[in-house]
């Protein structure tokens, strides 16, 4: 697919103030470090995405690049969301270059999916198989899907539609929706089916839906997005609790046979790594789920070495993600192109 670009110029009395707040917000909340060039241009680039910010006369210019049109929908929404947190009026003024959004219609990457079946894959993991219309035309390199359902399961869904500022308008109040990213574990484009694997636990809305859903139920989705191939490296370190299993599996199946390194995962007793993960030249270390959060950092410290391990990935609990990110950056000297540590969930309290 062809790379997508977009640009907006937001008229402001004090564009520098919004720029400063925007940069601080993305650094503090998302770990995004922008590079500065010249007097007033700041840019961030990773995995085919580019965000470029510059102050102009009474305006803030934002320029975006994304791997494809599908990914650009998420990029625009992200920018609008972050601007709105700082200046809601400015967010409403955003108008992107190119074709105007189809205001009031579903986002172009939105689909209604139908549940075909749901089953326990192994202790702690539920697999839901969905009918996904024209997944072959949307698939690209994306592996993540934003699953969307009513916050109140008893409500008839009111789905998001496009606004003038290029971001979806999400229903509020009793019609509020819950959205969560999941990973497409298996894609069978010939029969328009996908499998998503969701950790079974007692409190999550999506987990409860996965365990109780029935064939024929409808759920909303936007995507796919996200990379399927890791950057080339000599030695990899990958780690994840159950929430990151599908992503780890997708990455492993696309690594070359010459790859080396280690994978640390939280697997229940009696479940072999080979029963879920593809054959891989990397060494897989299985930890019991109940000790994974306390021990994954120690394993990372033991199994990785600066100037040897040149790519790091983690997916799982927020505090683990913070600790692994610090190790990848400070301990291994990896930059934003050679490491990714993502919080898929956050332990309350």
N, C-alpha and C positions, 0 to 999 in steps of 0.2 A: 504494500500500500504506500501511497505517496504521503510524505510528511505534510502535516497541516500547520498553518500559521494563522495568527490572529493578532489584532492590535486594538487598543482603545486609548482614548485621551479623556481623562476625567477632569472637568473644570473645577478648580478649587481656589479658595482664597489663600490657603496655606498648604500647598502641595508638599512642601518639605516636612511638615508635621505629620502628614499621613504616611509619607515615605518612611520616616524614622520609626513611627509606630508599627508599620507593616513589617519592616526588617526585624525589629525587636521581637514582635509577636511570633514570627516564623522561626526565629532562632530559639527563643525560650520554649515554645510549645512543640516545635517540630524538628528542632536540630538542624534547620536549613541555614547554611552559611553562604551569604552572597559575596561574590567577588566584586571589587570596585574597580572601575576603569574610568579614567578622566575625572572630571570634577563632580559629575552628578549621575553617573550610570552604574547600576548595581545589577548583577546577573547571577543566576543559579542554573546549572546544567547537570542533568543526571538521567541516564537511561533513555535518551532520546527526547527528554523534556527540557525546555528552556523557559525561564521566566526572566525577563529583562525589565527593569524599572528605571525611569529617568524623570527628573524634574524639568519641566519646561515652563514657559511663561504662564503663570496662573493655571497650571494643569499638571497632572501626573500621567505620564505615558507608561502603559504596560504592554509589552509585546510577549507573545507566547509562541512556542513551538511544541508540537506533540507528534508522536509517531504516526498517527492517522486521525481521521475525522472523529472516530469513535472516542479515542483518547482525549481529543480536544474538548469534547463535551464535558468530561470530568475536570479538565484543566480550567475551563472558563468558570464552571461552578465553584471550584476551589477558590479562585481569585475573588469572585463575587462574595463568597462566604466570609473570607478573611477581611475583605474591605468592610463588609457590613458589621463585623465585630468592632471595628474602630469608628466607622462613620456610615450609619445606615443610609443617610440621604445620598452620599456619594455612590454607594453600591447601586442604588436605584437609577443613577444617572449613567451607568456604564452602558455603552453601545459598542459592539465589536465590529471590526471591518469585515467585509465579505457579505455573504447573503444574510439577510435578517432572519432571526429565528421564527419558526412557525408558532407564533404566540397562541396559547390556548390548546395546542396539540401536544401529544406525547413527545418526549425527547426521542430523537431518531434512534438511539440505542436502547430504548425501552421495549420490553416484550412481556407478554403474559405467558407464563409457563404453567404447564399442567403436570401435577404429580402422577407418576405412573406406579411407583411402589416405594415403600420405606421399610428398611430391615436393619436389625442389629448386625453390624459387621463383625465386631468383637467387643469384649467388655469395655464399656466407656465410649464406643464409637457407633454412630448411626449413619447409615447411607440412604440418601434420598435420590431416586432416579426421576428426572424431569424430562418431559417433552419440550424441546427448545426449537421453535420454528426458525428456519433459515440460519441455524448456527454456523453452517459452512460459510456463509457470506460475512458473518461478523467475527469469526474465530480469530483470524490473524495470528498475532503472537500473544494474545491475551489469555491469562489463566485465572483472573479474579473476576468475580461477579458480585454486583451489589444486589443482594436479595432484599425485597421490599414487601412488607406486610403491615396490616393495621396494628397499631399499638394496643388497641382493644380487639382481641380476636373475634368478638361477637359482632363487630361493626362490618357493614358492607364496605369494601375498599373504595376510597376516592383516590385515584392515582395522580401523581405529579404531572403538571403540564408546563410548557415553556413560558418564561417571562420575557419581557422586552430586553432585559439586561443579559440575556444569554444563559441564564441559570434556570433550572426547574423551580417552579413554585410548589412548595410542599404544603399540603393541607394542615390546618391547625385545629386545636380544640379536640372535640370528640372524634374527628376524622384523622387525627395525627397518625403518621406512619412511622414504623420502625425500619431502619435500613442497616444492614450489616454486610460487610464483604466476606465472601466465602471463596474457596478455590475449586475450580473445576478439576476434579480428580481424573475423570475419564470423559472423553468427548467422542461420540459415535455419530459423526456428521451424516453418514449414509442413512441413519434412521432418525436423525434429529433428536438424539438423546444425550443427556449429560448426567454424571453422577457427582453429587456433592457429599462430603463426609463431614459430619458435625459431632463435636464432643457431646456426650450425654451428661448433663448435670441438671440439678433440680430447679434452678432459678432463672435461667436464660430464656427469653421469649423465643428465639430461633431454635434453641435446643428443645424446648417444649413442643414447638411446632413440628420439628423433625420427628420426634418420637410419637406424635399423635396424629400426624397428617394421614389422610386417606387418598387412595387413587381417585383422580378426578378433581381434586382441589386445585384452585388457581392461586398463583403467587406472582408478584411482580418482580422484574429484574432489569438492571441496567448493566451493560458491558458487552463482552468481556473487556478487561484491561489488564495491564501488568505484563512484565516480561516473562518469557518461558525459558530463555537461555541465560545462564550466568556468564559474566565476562570471562575471557580466557585467563587462566591462572596456572601456575605450576603446582600449587598445593592449596586445597580447600579445607575450610572448617565450617561445617553446617550443624546447626542444632535447633531443636524445636520440641515443644510439648505437643500434645495431641492436636491443638488448634492449627499447628503448622505442618502436620503430616502431609496433607495433599500437596502443599507447595514444595516440600523437600522431595517428595516422590517425583513431581514433574521436573524439578531441576536435575535429579539424578538420571532420569531417563534421557536427558539431552546432553549429558556430559560425555566427552570423548573417552574412548577406552584407555587412553594414556593418562587420564586424570589420576591424582592421588590425594590423600588427605583423610579426614575423619568426619564422621557424622555421629552426633549424640542425640538420642531420642528417648522419650518417655513411653515405654511399652509395658503393658500389664504382663504379669507372669503367665507363661504358657503361650505367648504370642511371639513367633519368631519374626525378626525383621524381614526375612525373605517372603513372608506371607503377605506383606503390604508394600514393601519398597521394591523397585526393580533391581535387577542384577547391576552391580556397580563395582568399579575398582576401588572405591573408597571403603575404609573400615568403619562398620557401623557398631556403635556402642549403645546398648540398651540399658536404661535406668528405670527402676520402678517409678510410676507416676508420683507416688507419695514422697519421694526423695528428690525428684528431678529439680524442683525450684531451688533447693538448698545446695545441690551438688553440681549443677551444670557449669557454673563459673569455674569451680575447681578443675573440672575436666578440661575446660577451655584453656586454663593456665597450664595444665600438664601436657596437653596435646598440641599446642601451637607454639611457634617460635618466630620472633621478629626476623625478617629477611628470609624466612623459609615459607611460612604461611602467608600467601599473598592474596587470599580472598576469604572474607568471613561473612556468615549469614546466621541470623537468629530470628525466630518467630515464637512468640509466647507471651508470658506475663510481663506487665509493664516494668516492674523493678528489675526483673531478669534482663529485659531489653536494655535498660539503662546501664546495667553493669557490664553486659557484653559489648555494648557500643563503646563504653569507656575503654575496655580492654582492647577492642579492635583498633581504636584510634591511638590511645596513649601507649598501650603495651606492644602492639604489633606495628604501629606506624602506618596504618591503612587509611587512605583518604576516602572521600565520599563515592568515588568510582569503584573502590575495591572492598567495600563492606556495606552491609545493610542489616540493621538490628531493629526489628519492628515489634511494637506491642500489639498483639492481637486481642488482648483482654487485660483487665486491671482488677487485681484483688481488692475487694472493699475492705476498708478499715486498715 
